[in-house]
Amino acid sequence: MQQHGNDDAIRSYRALAERRLSDLLEQTKSTATLDDIKQVILKETDLMRPSHYFAQLFALIKTGNKSIDDRVLLSVIQDAWNNFPHLRLNGHSPAEILAHASRADVIISELPDMNGVEVDDDKIDDAVLALLLLGLHAHTRVWKDHDWAVLDRLFQNGYIADPVRKAKSVMLTDLGLAEAQRLFKRLFAR
């Protein structure tokens, strides 16, 4: 139920961002289209900072012959950035990723006898890294069907390649494979 409400809110914010962008493009008489803006956001990569893309979006909108207040423009671009899909987020928007992470926290807190229990992210990360071995294929690839926040922490610690890709699997690093094997034995072996 919570997820449905979040999805509706995200769709609503996305539609509002589209209307605001369309209005700005028309108001500035820009030669850019809404699809041009969406493509810049969709195809962003982690090779360049978001500020690079924001500058690119500013330039697209400001190609028109009428000026617009930069604060208004920044607000509209931020809304679009946060609510439009990004390929490196597997076609999700940052708002969707955040809503997913929030739902995981809500689910844990709603479990019987879990209210007030402080979750140890390190223990969860260890367990997930060990469990990734169950989906091991092609020598170092594993299915990435675990919580995104955990996968991101495993990536930050150098155990897996960047999980934010279209592929349904991710590659374990040499360190990750060795640590996953060690943890699997420690946590699950008899």
N, C-alpha and C positions, 0 to 999 in steps of 0.2 A: 504494500500500500504506500509506504513511504517513497519507494523508488518511483512509482507511477507519478506521484506529486512532483518529485524532483524533475522527472523527464518532461512533464508538462510545463513546469516553470522554465526549464532550459529552452524548450521550443518557443515559448512565449518571448523570452529575452532575445533569442536568435531572430525571431520575426521583427521585434522592435528594433534591433540593431540594423537589420536589412532596410527597414523603412527609413530610419534616421540616415543611413548611408545614402540611400537613393535620393532622399531630400537634399542632402548636402551636395551630391553630384549634380543634381539639377540646379540647385541654388548657385553653385560656383560655375555652372556651365562647363564642367570638366569633360574632357574627351574620354575619360576612363569610364568603365561600366562597373556595376556591382560584381559581375563575374571576375573582372580584373582584380578587384580587391580580394574576393574570396580565394582566387588562385594564389596570390601572394601569401596569404595566411595559410592556406592548405599546404603549400610546398615549402614552408620554412623548415630549416634544418638547424641542428645544434652547432653547425660550423660557423654561424655568425650570430652575433648578439641580437636579441629582440629589437634593440634600438635601431639597428640597421633596417629591419623590416618596417618599423614604425616610420622611419624617415622615408622609405620607399612608398608607404601608404600615404603619408603627408603629400609627397610629390605628385602622386597620382591624382589626388583630389584637388590639389592646388594648381593643376594644369589649366584650369578654367580662367576666365577673364574677370571674375569677381572674387574679392577676398573674403575670408572667413576668419573669425576669432580662433586663434590657435588653441585656446582652452576648450572651446566647444569641439573643435576637430579632434583633439586628444581624447576627450571623453568618448566620442563616438568610435574612434579607432580602438580604444581599450575595450569597449563593449563588444566590438566585432571580434577582436583578438581572443577574448575570453569565451565567446559563445560560438564561434565558427569552428568547424573541424580542422584538425591539423594531421597531416599524414604521419608525422613522427609520433603522434599519440594514437596511432592505429585508427585514424578517422574520427577520433573523439575530440571534443573541445576541452580546454582546461577546466571549464565549469563542470563538465561531465566527469572528468577524472576526480575533481575535488568532491563532487557529490558521491561518487563511488567510495572514496576513502571515508567520507563521513558516515555512509551507510554501514561500513564494516565496524566502525566504532559503536554505532547505535546497536547493531546486532549483538555484539559482545556484551554491551551493558544491559541488554534486555533478556539475556539468558538467566534462568533461575539460579539463584545463589551466586551471581556474578556481579551484582551491584556493589560498587566500592572496591572491586578487585583491581589492583594495578597491574597492567599487562607489561611483561618484560619483553620488549621488542627483540633483544638479543636472543632470548630463548626461542621466540617465534622464528627469527631469521635462521637459527641453527636447524630447527625442525624442518623448515621449508627447504633449505639447502639440501638436507639429507633426503627429503622426499622427492626432490627433483630427479634423483637417480632412478626412481621408478619409471620415469618417462624417457630414459636415456636411449638415444638412437644415433646412428651415424657417428659413433665414437665419442662425440662431445656435445651433441645437441640434446636439449631437453624441452619438453612441452612447458609453456609458460602459463599454466592455468592456475596460478596462485594470485593472491592479493597483490595489486600493483605497487602499493607502498612497500611491501616486503621485497618485491623484485627490484624496486629502485634502490633500496638499501643494499641488497646483494650486489648490484651493479656498482654502487658507490664504494663498496669495500673490495672491488676487484675480483669477485667470484664469478660473475657472468658478464657477457657482452651487453651492450645497451638493449634493454628489453622493449624499448619504444620503437618498434618496427612493425611492418605489416605481417611478417612471418609469425606463424603460430608457435614457433619454437625459438629458443635462444641458445647461444653457445656458452658452455662452461669454459672458463679459463683454466689453464693448468692448475693454478692455485685453487680454483673453485672445485675442480674435479677431485683433487687430493683431499680438500677439506670436506667435501660432500661424502666421500668414502669413509673418512675418519669419523664424521658425525653419525653417519648411518650405522656403522658398527657400534658406536657408543650408545646411541639412542634405541636401536631396534634389534640388535643381535642378542641371542640367548647365551 
